[in-house]
Amino acid sequence: MELIYNNKKNVSEILEKSRNFKWDQTIDHNKSVLIKGDNFKGLSFLIAQGYAGKIDLIYIDPPFNTNQVFRISENRCQTISKKKNGTIAYCDKFEIEEYLEFLRERMILLYQLISDKGSLYFHIDTKMGHYCKILLDEIFGRKNFRNDITRIKSNPKNFSRKAYGNEKDIILFYTKSNNNIWNNITEPLSANEQIKRYKKQDEKGFYTTIPLHAPGETENGATGRAWRGKYPPEGRHWRTTPEEFDKLDAQGLIEWSATGNPRIKKYANEHKGKKIQDVWTFKDPQAPIYPTEKNEALLHQIIRQSSNESSVVLDCFAGSGTTLAAAEFLHRKWIGIDSSEEAFKTITTRLNKSVFELYDLENTN
């Protein structure tokens, strides 16, 4: 499937444009990197500097084509500013074909940069997200689409327009291959979930019980043998060997019902967390330091899940620097790119200048 629109360039034409820049700077790969300039040029710079296939995690929060001019005033930073006297942070006004090609050119370069074990998290709203999904399918392949994540961004709205209120946007999650970094992080149970799930209590704490058996038969192994005269039910097997059940029982970790039915005790303080689902609640900051600033906890979750400490994390729409700050906190090297003067003031105030090298490409041909 392909998205057709006016002035869509060939991939070879885009890559040739990327190769035609001349560089007079060399990147120090041992440090994090902040690049000032247009991000097509910045991504081209990274490819020329040997980063192709080296980026394990890319998170981007590009303009959403909202037809807005985002400004920062002295008194407050507005997510959608109507003030005329504020300083422009960035302009988000495109024709639809222009917007799609703007994104597509950069996605093609990002595909060159991402490693075979890398992941892309593409943050967008629902007005543009469906078009972007088709573009990303073209570039990354439909088979490498992993999730459409719903992000609850705000409290419910009560707009007067004849439509449902909007409290979400989306994150499109792609990988380069099936070999992507996946740390299988979990989230803790809430207090209410713990109360609901772990209703029993003994001297060791709150607990629940689970059956000794699990789905699937064992024909010849130990988990199919009898334990204390009982066999697992048809179509199931013991969760462990009869010998291990004896040890658990001796430790008081098997509960016997009045009718002699044994179940394993599972304590609340042993719970390793629940699998993260595809609806996330990370609401936008109430007092942002830059327009459209995202919740830093959102980036912590993404970086912990899809990168290692040896990884390089890239955000080529760096904005407020939230991705960069989260990567720095989690001990990853990072690369940020932005052309906005206001973004650079925010990032360089937010981050310790000793941890990164700054490269200014604004005067590069």
Secondary structure, DSSP 4 states (H G I P E B T S, - for coil): -----TTPPPHHHHHHHHHT--------TTSEEEEES-HHHHHHHHHHTT-TT-EEEEEE------SEEEEE-SS-B-SS---SSSEEEEEE---HHHHHHHHHHHHHHHHHHEEEEEEEEEEE-HHHHHHHHHHHHHHH-GGGEEEEEEEE-SS----SSSS----EEEEEEEESSTT------EEPPPHHHHHHH--EEETTEEEEEEESEEES--SSSGGGS-BTTB-PPTTEEESS-HHHHHHHHHTT-EEE-TTS-EEEEEEGGG---EE--SEEE-PPPSS-SSTTPPPHHHHHHHHHHH--TT-EEEESS-TT-HHHHHHHHTT-EEEEEE--HHHHHHHHHHS-GGGEEEEE-TT--
